[in-house]
Amino acid sequence: MKHLVLRTGVRWKISIAIAAVSALVAVALSLVVHNSARVSMLDNAREVQLERLLFAQRMYDSTKDPKFGTKVDDPALPRSLERKMHEGRRATYVQEGENGVPDVWAAVPLGDGSVLSLHSKFADRSTTIMKDLDRSLIIGSVSVVFGGCALGVLVGGQLSRRLRRAAAAAGRVAQGNTDVRVGEAVGGVVRDETDELARAVDALTDALNERIEAERRVTADIAHELRTPVTGLLTAAELLPPGRPTELVRDRAQAMRTLVEDVLEVARLDSASERAELQEIELGEFVARRVALLNPDIEVQVVHDSWVNTDPRRLERILGNLLANAAKHGGTPVEVTVEGRVVRIRDHGPGFPEELLREGPSRFRTGATDRAGYGHGLGLTIAAGQSRVLGARLTFRNAAPAGAPGTGASGAIAVLWLPEHAPTNTGSFPMPQHLQD
C-alpha cells in the first residue's frame, strides 16, 4: 500500500508553526486577561454592593423600613448566604443569571435574627466594558496570528530561497559544471546552517574533482604508455606468416590499438582542453557525403538544409560513432535525417538500454551480454564528448516504449542538435548582438 505523502515547502511549514504558536499564546493571554478583568470588576461590584447594603442597614435601624431595594428575609436568598447569616457574618455572593449576566448579592444579619439583603444585576456599563474588552482581545489575537504568519512567510521564504539556490547550484554541479560554487550561489548576509551545507557540498565537489582528475591522468598515462608496445605488437604481427592464427593476432592487436586511441581521446575530452576548429559547411550535403563513405547502404533524407559553423572532423567522428553503434547494436534499416541544424539517426533494433536513457553514455558499457565482441562501450561516450566540444546537444531515446504491444522492435533514435552560435576559441559562446547592445 502506497503511503500518502504531503509535500509542503519550508516556508509554509515555518509559517504554520509560527502561526500556531502565536494563536496558542494569544488565546492563553486573552483568557488570562479576560478572567482577570472579570474577577476584578466582580470584586469591585461586590464591594459597592456591600457598601450600599451597610448604608441601607443604618437607615433600616432608624426607620425599620427597608430602603434602596433591600429586602428583609428575601426567600430568593442563596443558600451559601443563608449559612453565612446563621454564623452571624455579613457576606457577598455572585450568582450566575440569565444570558450570562451575573447577579450580585449582599446580605447582613440584623439584631432580631432577620436578614437584610440586596441584589442587583451586574452593571450594564461593566458588561459593556467586558464585551469591548473581549472584542479587543479577539481582534488582537487575530492580528497576532496573521502577523506571525506573515513573519513566518518572510523568514521561511528567505530560508527557502537559500535552499533552492543551493539545490539549483548542486544540480548544476551534478550535471558536470564543477566550476559552480554552492556557497557563492547561496549568498546572503546572515549566516546559518544553509552556509554549512553549502560549504560541505563545495568540499565534496572539490574532493570529487580531484579524484576524477587523478583517475583521468592515470587513465591517460596508462593509455599513452600502451601506445608504443601496442604499435610494436601490430608491426610484429605484420611480419608473421600468412594464416588464420596470424589474422587473429592482427585483428586483436588492431582492436587493442583502437581501444588505446579511444581511451586517449576520452581522456582529452574529459580534460576540457579540446577546442573546435570551425568551418562553414552545408550540413545536409556534408552528412550525405560522409554517410555515403561510411556506409553506402544508408539513405540520407534532407528535409531542410542549412549552413552551420562547426568542426567537420569532430562532426564526422560523431556521425561515424553513431552509425557504428546502430550497425552493431541496432537493426536495419538505418535512417539518417537532416532538418535544419538537427541530425537524426534511427535504427530498427531493440532500442537503447534503460540505463543509457536514464544515465547517459557510460564508458566500457556496451549493452551486450558477452564481452567477446568488438565494442568497448566508448563510441557513444566519445560522441557525447565531441558534441560538447562543438557546443551541440546529443540526446538518446527509443521510438516506442520497450515491450509495448504491437510495436515489435522499438528502434533507437540519436538526435544531434547543433548550436545556432558556434563556440569561440576559448570554448565559450558569443553573445548575441541584441544582448550586447
Residue, then its C-alpha position, 0 to 999 in steps of 0.5 A: m500500500k502506497h503511503l500518502v505523502l504531503r509535500t509542503g515547502v519550508r516556508w509554509k511549514i515555518s509559517i504554520a508553526i509560527a502561526a500556531v504558536s502565536a494563536l496558542v499564546a494569544v488565546a492563553l493571554s486573552l483568557v488570562v486577561h479576560n478572567s482577570a478583568r472579570v474577577s476584578m470588576l466582580d470584586n469591585a461590584r461586590e464591594v459597592q454592593l456591600e457598601r450600599l447594603l451597610f448604608a441601607q442597614r443604618m437607615y433600616d435601624s432608624t426607620k425599620d423600613p427597608k430602603f434602596g431595594t433591600k429586602v428583609d428575609d428575601p426567600a430568593l436568598p442563596r443558600s451559601l448566604e443563608r449559612k453565612m447569616h446563621e454564623g452571624r457574618r455579613a457576606t457577598y455572593v455572585q450568582e450566575g443569571e440569565n444570558g450570562v449576566p451575573d447577579v450580585w448579592a449582599a446580605v447582613p444579619l440584623g439584631d432580631g435574627s432577620v436578614l437584610s439583603l440586596h441584589s442587583k444585576f451586574a452593571d450594564r456599563s461593566t458588561t459593556i466594558m467586558k464585551d469591548l474588552d473581549r472584542s479587543l482581545i479577539i481582534g488582537s489575537v487575530s492580528v497576532v496570528f496573521g502577523g506571525c504568519a506573515l513573519g513566518v512567510l518572510v523568514g521561511g521564504q528567505l530560508s527557502r530561497r537559500l535552499r533552492r539556490a543551493a539545490a539549483a547550484a548542486g544540480r548544476v554541479a551534478q550535471g558536470n559544471t564543477d566550476v559552480r560554487v554552492g556557497e557563492a550561489v547561496g549568498g546572503v548576509v546572515r549566516d546559518e546552517t544553509d552556509e554549512l551545507a553549502r560549504a560541505v557540498d563545495a568540499l565534496t565537489d572539490a574532493l570529487n574533482e580531484r579524484i576524477e582528475a587523478e583517475r583521468r591522468v592515470t587513465a591517460d598515462i596508462a593509455h599513452e604508455l600502451r601506445t608504443p608496445v601496442t604499435g610494436l605488437l601490430t608491426a610484429a604481427e605484420l611480419l608473421p606468416p600468412g594464416r588464420p592464427t596470424e589474422l587473429v593476432r592482427d585483428r586483436a592487436q588492431a582492436m587493442r590499438t583502437l581501444v588505446e586511441d579511444v581511451l586517449e581521446v576520452a581522456r582529452l575530452d574529459s580534460a576540457s582542453e579540446r577546442a573546435e576548429l570551425q568551418e562553414i559547411e552545408l550540413g545536409e550535403f556534408v552528412a550525405r557525403r560522409v554517410a555515403l563513405l561510411n556506409p553506402d547502404i544508408e539513405v540520407q533524407v534532407v528535409h531542410d538544409s542549412w549552413v552551420n559553423t562547426d568542426p567537420r572532423r569532430l562532426e564526422r567522428i560523431l556521425g561515424n560513432l553513431l552509425a557504428n553503434a546502430a550497425k552493431h547494436g541496432g537493426t536495419p534499416v538505418e535512417v539518417t535525417v537532416e532538418g535544419r541544424v538537427v541530425r537524426i539517426r534511427d535504427h530498427g533494433p531493440g532500442f537503447p538500454e534503460e540505463l543509457l536513457r536514464e544515465g547517459p553514455s557510460r564508458f566500457r558499457t556496451g549493452a551486450t551480454d558477452r564481452a567477446g565482441y568488438g565494442h568497448g562501450l566508448g563510441l557513444t561516450i566519445a560522441a557525447g564528448q565531441s558534441r560538447v566540444l562543438g557546443a551541440r546537444l546529443t540526446f538518446r531515446n527509443a521510438a516506442p516504449a520497450g515491450a509495448p504491444g504491437t510495436g515489435a522492435s522499438g528502434a533507437i533514435a540519436v538526435l544531434w542538435l547543433p548550436e545556432h552560435a558556434p563556440t569561440n576559441t576559448g570554448s565559450f559562446p558569443m553573445p548575441q548582438h541584441l544582448q550586447d547592445 
